[in-house]
Amino acid sequence: MSDIATTAPTAITPRAASSQRWWVIVSLALVAVGTFIVPLIGWVVGIVMLWRSPLFTIAEKLVASIAPPASALLVFIVLALVQTGAAAAPGWHLTLLLIPVVPVLVAAAIGVVLARRAWARSA
């Protein structure tokens, strides 16, 4: 009993906000759909939050930053090439539909993978 009385309680230091689950979820959600919620500003805020978090590696941050806009550009290029090469090519309405949808799906998939990795590292 004397051992309990003589040991001082240890102080618990709070974790930085950038290493908590809500930070990870909000940053990855803003990367995924931030462009459509608050045009461009939402995506930029999500990228800044992502880069401030210590839970991601540099490679993961680069992939999460580059993959969504690169996928939109890739969809545009592929559909532009298909339309110039075929008479019965899909119309520009398909391009306008896929350009916002594909980056969101890519960012969501990346977000799920990165969130699982981040939570595994923080545990």
C-alpha positions as CSV (number, residue, x, y, z in Angstrom):
1,M,0.0,0.0,0.0
2,S,2.9,2.3,0.6
3,D,4.0,1.8,-3.0
4,I,0.8,3.2,-4.3
5,A,0.9,6.3,-2.1
6,T,4.5,7.1,-3.0
7,T,4.2,6.9,-6.7
8,A,3.1,10.1,-8.4
9,P,0.4,10.0,-11.0
10,T,1.8,10.3,-14.5
11,A,0.5,13.2,-16.6
12,I,-1.3,12.3,-19.7
13,T,-0.4,14.6,-22.6
14,P,-3.1,15.1,-25.2
15,R,-2.4,14.1,-28.7
16,A,-2.1,16.7,-31.4
17,A,-5.2,17.2,-33.3
18,S,-3.5,16.2,-36.5
19,S,-2.9,12.7,-35.1
20,Q,-6.5,12.0,-34.1
21,R,-9.1,10.0,-36.0
22,W,-11.5,12.9,-36.7
23,W,-8.6,14.8,-38.3
24,V,-7.8,11.9,-40.6
25,I,-11.5,11.5,-41.6
26,V,-12.1,15.2,-42.2
27,S,-8.9,15.7,-44.2
28,L,-9.5,12.6,-46.4
29,A,-13.2,13.6,-46.9
30,L,-12.2,17.1,-48.0
31,V,-9.7,15.6,-50.5
32,A,-12.4,13.3,-51.9
33,V,-15.3,15.7,-52.1
34,G,-13.9,19.1,-51.1
35,T,-13.8,20.4,-54.6
36,F,-17.6,20.0,-55.0
37,I,-18.6,21.1,-51.5
38,V,-16.6,24.4,-51.5
39,P,-15.1,24.7,-55.0
40,L,-11.3,24.3,-54.9
41,I,-11.0,25.7,-51.3
42,G,-12.3,22.4,-49.8
43,W,-9.8,20.3,-51.6
44,V,-6.9,22.7,-50.7
45,V,-7.9,22.6,-47.0
46,G,-8.0,18.8,-47.2
47,I,-4.6,18.6,-48.7
48,V,-3.1,21.0,-46.1
49,M,-4.7,19.0,-43.3
50,L,-3.4,15.8,-44.9
51,W,0.2,17.2,-45.1
52,R,0.1,18.4,-41.5
53,S,-0.8,15.0,-40.1
54,P,2.1,12.9,-38.8
55,L,0.2,9.7,-39.4
56,F,1.0,9.5,-43.2
57,T,4.3,8.9,-44.9
58,I,5.5,11.3,-47.6
59,A,4.7,8.8,-50.3
60,E,1.1,8.4,-49.1
61,K,0.7,12.2,-48.9
62,L,2.0,12.5,-52.5
63,V,-0.4,9.8,-53.8
64,A,-3.4,11.3,-52.0
65,S,-2.5,14.8,-53.4
66,I,-1.8,13.8,-57.0
67,A,-4.0,10.8,-57.8
68,P,-7.5,12.5,-57.8
69,P,-6.6,15.4,-60.1
70,A,-4.5,13.1,-62.2
71,S,-7.4,10.7,-62.6
72,A,-9.7,13.5,-63.8
73,L,-7.0,14.5,-66.4
74,L,-6.6,10.9,-67.5
75,V,-10.4,10.5,-68.0
76,F,-10.5,13.7,-70.1
77,I,-7.5,12.5,-72.2
78,V,-8.9,9.0,-72.8
79,L,-12.4,10.2,-73.7
80,A,-11.0,12.9,-76.0
81,L,-8.9,10.3,-77.8
82,V,-11.8,7.9,-78.0
83,Q,-14.1,10.6,-79.5
84,T,-11.6,11.6,-82.1
85,G,-10.9,8.0,-83.2
86,A,-14.4,6.6,-83.4
87,A,-17.5,7.7,-85.2
88,A,-19.8,6.2,-82.5
89,A,-17.8,7.5,-79.6
90,P,-19.5,8.4,-76.3
91,G,-20.6,12.1,-76.2
92,W,-19.2,14.9,-74.1
93,H,-22.0,14.3,-71.6
94,L,-20.1,11.1,-70.6
95,T,-16.9,13.2,-70.1
96,L,-18.8,15.7,-68.0
97,L,-20.2,12.9,-65.9
98,L,-17.0,11.0,-65.4
99,I,-14.6,13.9,-64.7
100,P,-16.2,14.7,-61.3
101,V,-17.1,11.1,-60.4
102,V,-13.8,9.3,-61.1
103,P,-11.6,11.6,-58.9
104,V,-14.1,11.2,-56.0
105,L,-14.0,7.4,-56.3
106,V,-10.2,7.4,-56.5
107,A,-9.9,9.8,-53.5
108,A,-12.4,7.7,-51.5
109,A,-10.5,4.5,-52.2
110,I,-7.2,6.1,-51.3
111,G,-8.8,7.6,-48.2
112,V,-10.0,4.2,-46.9
113,V,-6.5,2.6,-47.4
114,L,-4.7,5.6,-45.8
115,A,-7.1,5.8,-42.9
116,R,-6.6,2.1,-42.1
117,R,-2.8,2.5,-42.3
118,A,-2.9,5.7,-40.1
119,W,-5.0,4.1,-37.5
120,A,-2.8,1.0,-37.4
121,R,0.2,3.2,-36.9
122,S,-1.4,5.2,-34.1
123,A,-2.6,2.2,-32.2
